[in-house]
Amino acid sequence: MTEGRTPADGSAQLNTGVAHNARVWNYWIGGKDNYAVDQQVGEQVAGMFPVIRDIARADREFLGRAVRFLAEEHGVRQFLDIGTGLPTGDNTHEIAQRVAPDARIVYVDNDPIVLAHARALLTGTPHGRTDYIDADVHDPQAILERASGTLDFTQPVAVMMLGILNFVLDDDKARDIATRVMAAVPSGSFLVLTHPTTDDEVGGAGQVPAMEFWNKNATPPITARTGAEIMTFFEGLELLEPGLVSCSVWRAGSDSPVVVPQYGAVAVKP
Ligand SMILES: C[S@@+](CC[C@H](N)C(=O)[O-])C[C@H]1O[C@@H](n2cnc3c(N)ncnc32)[C@H](O)[C@@H]1O
């Protein structure tokens, strides 16, 4: 097994007095790596907006389907997973390396608790590689430079931005991050994205007061966007079928899952 872990230069200290997104997300998907403050805020948000647990689970299931689809049907062997979250049952490297043991995965997150649990993300196959980078999505150049130690940027990469651009509050900045990262990867690379939406046809209106509560009581601050705004993150890319849809229904086969106000899509760089 080849693995690496980039040290936490300047990473934030673990703060158990304020709810953190990585830990509350872990709470909503039924994990144990969270504190009392995360459980309290998680319950309050779920009280206002019960579908949040469905969103968190649907997002993880989308991740599984998208990684399998790209590894099996498009031969992708490199994954850059930005905004990884806490390790859970099936992480990107486990899903990808089941299909292709030589797959390389670089994880990126800036939460100190994800860094503390990063060892569980670095348990790849002997033929593959995994790395963890403690970095902020607002600095894509630093992420790309450090990821180039593990990933070969002359070969296709699946860039995974699941539930992460919603923490970049400025629309232009969020678009710029997606554009910069996709500019660094070759033709045949993919952008895999999920993002919460305000669109009411998928139940997004209820998300707004819950996010206002979150922004007063937890960290980091979050925003939801319309489908049209999220579509701009795919500029210059070609969306694969079925396009930008509730992440729960994206290639869900014959299941008919509950629609959630979290869009998911996969696009290819032509
Ligand atoms: C909603 S969770 C999503 C986790 C995983 N991608 C998934 O879809 O299940 C968002 C993750 O983004 C991380 N995050 C938030 N802001 C970030 C930033 N500025 N830079 C890097 N990671 C960030 C959080 O720590 C958290 O682990």
The ligand as an ORCA input file, in Angstrom:
! r2SCAN-3c Opt
* xyz 0 1
  C     -21.712     18.280      3.591
  S     -20.135     17.565      3.918
  C     -19.990     16.545      2.486
  C     -19.123     15.357      2.695
  C     -19.017     14.422      1.476
  N     -18.467     15.110      0.325
  C     -20.379     13.857      1.122
  O     -20.907     14.267      0.081
  O     -20.895     13.071      1.872
  C     -19.050     18.933      3.504
  C     -17.577     18.758      3.851
  O     -16.886     19.912      3.324
  C     -15.921     20.328      4.259
  N     -15.649     21.754      4.062
  C     -16.447     22.811      4.367
  N     -15.858     23.969      4.033
  C     -14.645     23.634      3.509
  C     -13.568     24.400      2.973
  N     -13.619     25.752      2.946
  N     -12.484     23.746      2.496
  C     -12.416     22.382      2.541
  N     -13.418     21.600      3.035
  C     -14.518     22.225      3.518
  C     -16.547     20.046      5.606
  O     -15.549     19.949      6.615
  C     -17.266     18.732      5.345
  O     -16.443     17.641      5.646
*
